[in-house]
Amino acid sequence: MLIPEYQLFIHPSNKSELRRDIWQDDPVAAKLTIHKKKYAIDLAYRGSHIRDLRKKSYHVSFYKPGMYRQAKEVHWNAEFQDPSFIRNKLSFDFFDEIGCLSPKSRFVFLKMNGGNEGLYLELESVDECFLVNRHLPKGAIFYAVDGDANFSLMSDLDKKVKESLSLGYEKKCGTAQDEVYLQELIFMINTLTKDEFETEIIKYVNIDQYLRWLAGVVFTQNFDGFVHNYALYRNGETSLFEVVPWDYDATWGRDVDGEIMEEDYLRVQGFNTLTARILDVKTFRTHYKNLLEDILTNKFTVDYLKPKIAALHAHIRPYIEKDPYEKDNLEVFDQEPAYICAYIEARGNYIRSQLAALE
């Protein structure tokens, strides 16, 4: 199956405006042609530390027409620090397979003003369209944008008591009342007594779904996924919060700079206040242990994942050869499938050795 080619056209003055201040979030107008169909879009850089990299990532909003592939907006990730180029997609597919809400993703090849800009991973935005496309109930969505999204009363950034319990979150959709529910969630997490917690937290959090998300973070070893790099969805029918993963390129044995991350870097108990309180309850902890054992047996194995890794690698290799930022790194790129498989074997053994700590 061919990777779709996107023709992006930006007026030189708009391109200069983008480059003038890479940290601004204000978009510029651009034109996009996909399969001979033209779209008017707003284009902005996206990400935090990745904005400094030579190959930029983008946030795209469609306004004429206002939808593309049943979405109002998408994200184009350059995956510049990942020598395999597949870690983000592999992670989101893995989360989906273990029963966790996860963004859809696909590879696209971008041409900018006629020249090759390279291979990108197109990510679905977690918004109202995300819910509609999955036939999920309407609800609020909050992005965890920084370390204050740690489910605590204390700031993860300056170690002081938070001035607002919604610090660290950006509301993507929902009402003012939904912000009250979010603050109530964080308050309850931190003030329920140990005896109250088991019976009361299930009124606020989908525990099974949270533990599946926790397992996904632990297996992929996304170290900073506990205090940001996620979205919260409050299901309008159940009134329960669920977690959606986001930005998982620093996984499967490499950190945010693409450097080696040893298989025992992240403990199986994870981090953040909510995780600690949930795993302090024996019933929940046993459920988590059973989930880990099931995933270790059926999903997180070299035999199961190696064909998927090989297929993704083969799918994108011809486009890596045409990517001006990646084509000189083919030797490393070709070694990455074996590296990821070695990580799976080592990480699986480590998690298996830690299961007794959850008893």
N, C-alpha and C positions, 0 to 999 in steps of 0.2 A: 504494500500500500504506500503510495507516494505521500510525502509530507507536503501540505499545502504551502504555496508561495504567496506571500503578501507583498504588494507593491505600495510602499509608503512614500508620500510626497509632502515635504515640508518646505515652505517658502524660506529662502536663506535668512531673511530677517527674523522669522520665528525660530529658526534653528539657532541663530545667534542669541536670541532671547533665552532659550532653554539653557544654553551653555554659560550665559552671563552669570547665573547664580544657580549652581546645581542643587542647592538646598531648598529652593523655593518650590512650593507645591502648586502654584498657579499654572494651569495648562496653556498650551498654545494650540491654535487651529492647524489641522493637517487633513490630508486626503488619503484614503486607503482604498486600494482596489484588490478584491478577492474574487477569483474566478470571474473576472470581467465585470463584476458588480462594484459600483463605487459607493463609498461611505464618507460622510463628513464626520470627523472625530475631533475630540479634545485629547491632547497628548501631554503627559507630564512624566518626569522622572519618578521612580518609586524606590523604596528601600531606605535604609539608614547608611551603614558603612559602605554598602555596595555602590553608592552614588559616586564615590571617589575612584571607582575602577574604570579602566579604559572602555570597556563594553558596558553600556548603560542598560538598565532595566526600565520598563515603562508601564504607566497606568493609562489605559485607553477607555474613553467614554464615547459611546455612539450617540450622535444627535440627529443625523439625517441619512438614512432612517435611524430611528432611535433604538433599534434592537438588532443584534446579530447572534445567530444560533441561540435564540431565546435568552439573551443576556443584554443588559444595558451597558455593562462594562466588563473588561477583562484585564488581566495583568500579563505582561510579557517579561519573563525572567531570563536574564542573560546566562545564569548558571556559571558565571565566569570563574568562581573559585572552586568549582567541582570538576576535577579532571575526568570524571566519568560522564558528566552531564546528565545522569539519570537518577541521582539520589532523591531529588524532590518528587519526581513522578513515581519512583519505586516506593517511596514512603506513603504517598497519598493512596496508591493502589493497595498497599499493605493495610493501611488503616481501614479502607473500605472492606477488605476481605475479612478482617477480624471483628466486623460489626460496628464500626464507628463512622459517623457522618464525616465526609471528606470531600474536598473540592475535586472536580474533574479536571484533567489536564491533558494536553496533547502538544506535540512538537509542531512548530511552524518555522518556515524559513523566510526571513525578512530581507527585503531589498529596500534601500532608502535612497530616494532621488536617483534611481537607476543602478546604484552600486550595491554589492553584497554587504549587508550588515550582519548576517550570520544566522545561526540556528538559535531559536528561542523556545522556552517552554511556556505555552499559553495556559494560564490558570483561571479557572472559574472564580468569580467574585462571590464571597459569602454574603448574600443580601436577600432581598425579597424574591428575586428570580431563582436563587438557590433553593428556596423553600418551595416555590411553585413547581419547579422542574422535578422535584422529588415528591410532589403531592403531599407535602407536610403542612400541618396547620400553620396559619399565620402566627407570627410572634416577633419578639424583639431580638435584635442581634447587636452584640457589643464586641468591638475589636479590642483585644488586649495590646495596647500600643507601647507600653514600657513596663519597667520592673515594679511599678506600683500595682500592677494587676496580679498581686501575690496572695489574694484572699485573706489578707491580714489587716489589722488595725494600724500597723506600723508601716511606714514607707520603706520600700526596698532600696530607694535611691538615697535618701538622706537620713534614714534610721530614726525618723521622728514620727510622732503620732500624726496620722493623716488628717488634713483639714476637711476632706470629704471622702466618704467611703466609695465614691465612684471614680476616684483618682486612678489613672492608669488605663481607663477605658474610653473608647470613642463610640458613641451610639451610631450604628449604621442604619438601623430602622427601629421603629417602636415609638412609644409615647413617653410623656413625662412620668406617668405612673410606672412604666417599666423601669425607669431609673430608680424609683423608690423601691421596687422589688429587688433590684440589684443590690442596693444599699442594705436592704433588710437581710438578704442572703449573707452578705459579708458580716453583718452584725451578729447574726445567729451562729455562723461558723465559729466566731470568736467568743461568744458569751454563753452558749449552751453548756450545761454541766456534762460531765462524762456520762452520767446516768441518763440524761435527757437526749444526748446526741443521737443515739441509734434510732430512736423512735421519731425524733423531730426532723432530722436532716432529710429524711426521705420525702418530706413535704416540700422540699426546695430543690433537691438534686436527684437526677436520674442516676442512681448509684451504679447499676450495672453498666450503663453507657460510660460513666466517668471512669470506671475501672478498666474498661476496654481501651479508652483513650490513654489512661495511665500506662497500660501494657504496651501500647503502640509507641509511646514516648520512650519507655524503658528499652524496648527491643531495638529501636532505631538509634537510640542514645542521642537524642536531641537535648543537650544539656540545658539550654536556656528556654526550653519549651514549657517550663512550669510557671513562669511569671510573665511571659509574653509569647508571641508566636502561636496564639490561639484566638478563637472567637467563642463567645458564649451565646447560645440560642435558648431563649425561654419559650418553650412550646406553649402556644396559646390554649391548647386543649387540656394538657396535663398540668400546666403551670410549673413544670419542672425545667431546670437548667440542664443543658447538654453542652459538651465542649467539641469544637471543631478545630483540627490542627491547621497550622499555617506556617509557611516558610520552613521547609525541611531539607534544605540542601546540605546543612552541616550535620550529616548523619552517616550511618553505615561505615563507621571507622575513620571519618575525617571531620575536622573542626571547621569553623567559619573561614579560616584562611587556607583550607585545603590540606592542612597538616595532619599527620597521623594522630588519631585519638585511640588510645588503648581500650581494649574490650571491657576493662573493669573500671572505667572512668566514672560511670554513673551507677549508683547503687539501685537495687531493685525496688527500694522503698520510695524512690523519687524524692521530690522536695515540694515545698509550699505548705501553707497552713492547712488547707482543706485536705490535701493528701495525707498529711500526718494525722489529722483527726479521724479520717475515714479508716485508715489502717490501724488505728488504735482500738477499733471495734473488732472483736474476734470474728463475728459473723461476716463482716465485710472483708476482713483480711483473708479468711478461708476462701471466700468467693474469688478474690484476686489471685490467690495461690493456684486455685483450680483453673482459672483462665490462663495463667502463665503456663501451666503444665499442658493444657490443651493446645495452645499456640506452639509451644516447643515441639509437640508431637506432630502437628498437622500443617502448620503454616511457616514457622521460622526454622526451616531446614534447608540445607544446600540442595537436596534432591528436589524440593518443591520450588525454590526460588531461582536456582541456576538457569533453567530454561527461560524464565521471564527476563532475567538479566541479559542473557545472551540475545534474546529477541529484540530487546530495546537497543542494545549495543549495535546489532546488525542493522536495525531500522534507521539509526541516525548516522552511521559511519560515513556514508557518501556525502552527507550534508556537513559533517565536521570537516571534511576535506575541502569544502568550499567556503568555510567560515574564516574570514580574515584574521580573527582573534584566536582561533583554535587549531588551524591547519598545521601549525608547526609543532603541535603537542601530540601528534598521533601515536607516538611510541608509548607515552604514558597512558593515553586514552585506551589503547589496546590491552594494557596490563590491568586496567581497573576491574573488569569482571572477575578475574581471579582474586584480586585484592578484596573485593566485596564478599565473595564467597568465603574467603579465609576469615573475614570478620564475622560472618554469620556463624561459622563453626565455633570460633573462639567465644563470641558473645553468648551463644547458646549454652556452651559449657559453663561459662561464668554464671549465668542466670540459674542454671540447674543446680550449681553448687551453693547458691544462696537461698534456695527455697525453704530450707529448714528454719531460716530466720523469720519466716512468716507464720510459723506454727504457733 
